Amino acid sequence: AVPLVVSDDRDTSVNVCRAIFSITDEGYVITGGNIQQGGIVSMARLNYDVVLSSIKILPKIVDLEKATGATIYSCMSRYYTLGLLAQDEMKEVEKYIKNIPFSLTYSGGEICPVLNKKGELINKYHNMTVVIMVFE
């Protein structure tokens, strides 16, 4: 999967990823979210190692000793990137959450806050992300 990095022309400090899901016969690109007219689009890189490396920060940001369960939403674009090795992402998660019960579902995109150029948190719709909610 080749992700696109999109900067909204109204606030170029906020970048979001868009997954390319298909290309039409006419040459149009079907993405996992809107790309505003006038936005700046560039290509990024996403591969097996990048997908799995994002899981490795989990123990640095969450106290897993107190965890009693987890819900995981992984973007479909991550699934497409891993292809036949898609289960490797969950094997990587299991290394950290060990015997904690969890549920996994794939999503078409995720909403999370990012800082705009004024330093304010605003919600943006992304592709290529994984959301892991850990319960205590």
KEKOLDO-639240 format. One record per residue (C-alpha): residue number from 1; x, y, z. Coordinates in steps of 0.1 Angstrom, whole numbers, padded with zeros to 4 digits. Layout:
REM KEKOLDO-639240
+--------+-------+-------+-------+
| drenro |    px |    py |    pz |
+--------+-------+-------+-------+
|    NUM |     X |     Y |     Z |
...
+--------+-------+-------+-------+
This chain:
REM KEKOLDO-639240
+--------+-------+-------+-------+
| drenro |    px |    py |    pz |
+--------+-------+-------+-------+
|      1 |  0000 |  0000 |  0000 |
|      2 |  0013 |  0034 | -0009 |
|      3 | -0001 |  0060 |  0015 |
|      4 | -0007 |  0096 |  0006 |
|      5 |  0002 |  0124 |  0030 |
|      6 | -0023 |  0152 |  0026 |
|      7 | -0019 |  0188 |  0039 |
|      8 | -0052 |  0207 |  0040 |
|      9 | -0047 |  0240 |  0022 |
|     10 | -0065 |  0258 |  0051 |
|     11 | -0040 |  0246 |  0076 |
|     12 | -0008 |  0232 |  0061 |
|     13 |  0006 |  0222 |  0095 |
|     14 | -0019 |  0194 |  0098 |
|     15 | -0010 |  0163 |  0078 |
|     16 | -0032 |  0132 |  0075 |
|     17 | -0027 |  0099 |  0057 |
|     18 | -0049 |  0086 |  0030 |
|     19 | -0048 |  0050 |  0018 |
|     20 | -0051 |  0043 | -0019 |
|     21 | -0078 |  0016 | -0022 |
|     22 | -0080 |  0014 | -0060 |
|     23 | -0075 |  0033 | -0092 |
|     24 | -0104 |  0035 | -0117 |
|     25 | -0101 |  0027 | -0154 |
|     26 | -0102 |  0065 | -0160 |
|     27 | -0072 |  0070 | -0137 |
|     28 | -0089 |  0084 | -0107 |
|     29 | -0076 |  0074 | -0073 |
|     30 | -0101 |  0060 | -0047 |
|     31 | -0088 |  0068 | -0012 |
|     32 | -0099 |  0061 |  0023 |
|     33 | -0110 |  0097 |  0029 |
|     34 | -0115 |  0131 |  0014 |
|     35 | -0088 |  0151 | -0002 |
|     36 | -0097 |  0188 | -0003 |
|     37 | -0094 |  0206 | -0036 |
|     38 | -0062 |  0227 | -0033 |
|     39 | -0047 |  0204 | -0007 |
|     40 | -0010 |  0193 | -0010 |
|     41 | -0005 |  0156 | -0017 |
|     42 |  0027 |  0137 | -0014 |
|     43 |  0036 |  0100 | -0013 |
|     44 |  0048 |  0083 |  0018 |
|     45 |  0062 |  0048 |  0026 |
|     46 |  0045 |  0021 |  0046 |
|     47 |  0058 | -0014 |  0048 |
|     48 |  0059 | -0044 |  0071 |
|     49 |  0086 | -0030 |  0094 |
|     50 |  0070 |  0004 |  0097 |
|     51 |  0036 | -0012 |  0106 |
|     52 |  0051 | -0034 |  0133 |
|     53 |  0074 | -0007 |  0147 |
|     54 |  0044 |  0014 |  0156 |
|     55 |  0032 | -0013 |  0180 |
|     56 |  0065 | -0013 |  0199 |
|     57 |  0057 |  0020 |  0216 |
|     58 |  0027 |  0005 |  0234 |
|     59 |  0046 | -0003 |  0267 |
|     60 |  0061 |  0032 |  0267 |
|     61 |  0028 |  0050 |  0268 |
|     62 |  0005 |  0026 |  0286 |
|     63 |  0009 |  0009 |  0321 |
|     64 |  0002 | -0026 |  0310 |
|     65 |  0006 | -0040 |  0345 |
|     66 | -0029 | -0026 |  0355 |
|     67 | -0046 | -0036 |  0322 |
|     68 | -0077 | -0058 |  0324 |
|     69 | -0086 | -0058 |  0287 |
|     70 | -0081 | -0040 |  0254 |
|     71 | -0100 | -0031 |  0222 |
|     72 | -0080 | -0027 |  0191 |
|     73 | -0089 | -0010 |  0158 |
|     74 | -0064 | -0014 |  0130 |
|     75 | -0069 |  0004 |  0097 |
|     76 | -0077 | -0018 |  0067 |
|     77 | -0047 | -0001 |  0050 |
|     78 | -0024 | -0017 |  0075 |
|     79 | -0040 | -0050 |  0068 |
|     80 | -0035 | -0046 |  0030 |
|     81 |  0001 | -0036 |  0036 |
|     82 |  0008 | -0067 |  0055 |
|     83 | -0011 | -0090 |  0031 |
|     84 | -0006 | -0126 |  0040 |
|     85 |  0013 | -0116 |  0071 |
|     86 | -0015 | -0095 |  0086 |
|     87 | -0016 | -0117 |  0117 |
|     88 |  0019 | -0105 |  0125 |
|     89 |  0006 | -0072 |  0138 |
|     90 | -0016 | -0089 |  0164 |
|     91 |  0013 | -0113 |  0173 |
|     92 |  0033 | -0081 |  0180 |
|     93 |  0005 | -0067 |  0202 |
|     94 |  0002 | -0100 |  0220 |
|     95 |  0039 | -0098 |  0230 |
|     96 |  0030 | -0067 |  0251 |
|     97 | -0006 | -0074 |  0264 |
|     98 |  0002 | -0111 |  0271 |
|     99 | -0028 | -0127 |  0288 |
|    100 | -0051 | -0097 |  0287 |
|    101 | -0083 | -0104 |  0268 |
|    102 | -0088 | -0082 |  0237 |
|    103 | -0110 | -0077 |  0207 |
|    104 | -0097 | -0067 |  0173 |
|    105 | -0115 | -0052 |  0144 |
|    106 | -0104 | -0035 |  0112 |
|    107 | -0116 | -0001 |  0105 |
|    108 | -0118 |  0021 |  0074 |
|    109 | -0102 |  0050 |  0092 |
|    110 | -0097 |  0065 |  0126 |
|    111 | -0103 |  0099 |  0142 |
|    112 | -0077 |  0113 |  0165 |
|    113 | -0066 |  0148 |  0176 |
|    114 | -0036 |  0166 |  0160 |
|    115 | -0021 |  0200 |  0167 |
|    116 | -0029 |  0228 |  0142 |
|    117 | -0006 |  0257 |  0136 |
|    118 | -0022 |  0276 |  0164 |
|    119 | -0012 |  0249 |  0188 |
|    120 | -0048 |  0237 |  0193 |
|    121 | -0059 |  0201 |  0192 |
|    122 | -0084 |  0194 |  0164 |
|    123 | -0099 |  0160 |  0154 |
|    124 | -0089 |  0147 |  0120 |
|    125 | -0098 |  0116 |  0101 |
|    126 | -0068 |  0094 |  0093 |
|    127 | -0059 |  0061 |  0075 |
|    128 | -0030 |  0039 |  0083 |
|    129 | -0033 |  0041 |  0121 |
|    130 | -0039 |  0016 |  0149 |
|    131 | -0060 |  0025 |  0180 |
|    132 | -0054 |  0005 |  0211 |
|    133 | -0077 |  0012 |  0241 |
|    134 | -0065 | -0005 |  0273 |
|    135 | -0088 | -0008 |  0302 |
|    136 | -0078 | -0009 |  0339 |
+--------+-------+-------+-------+
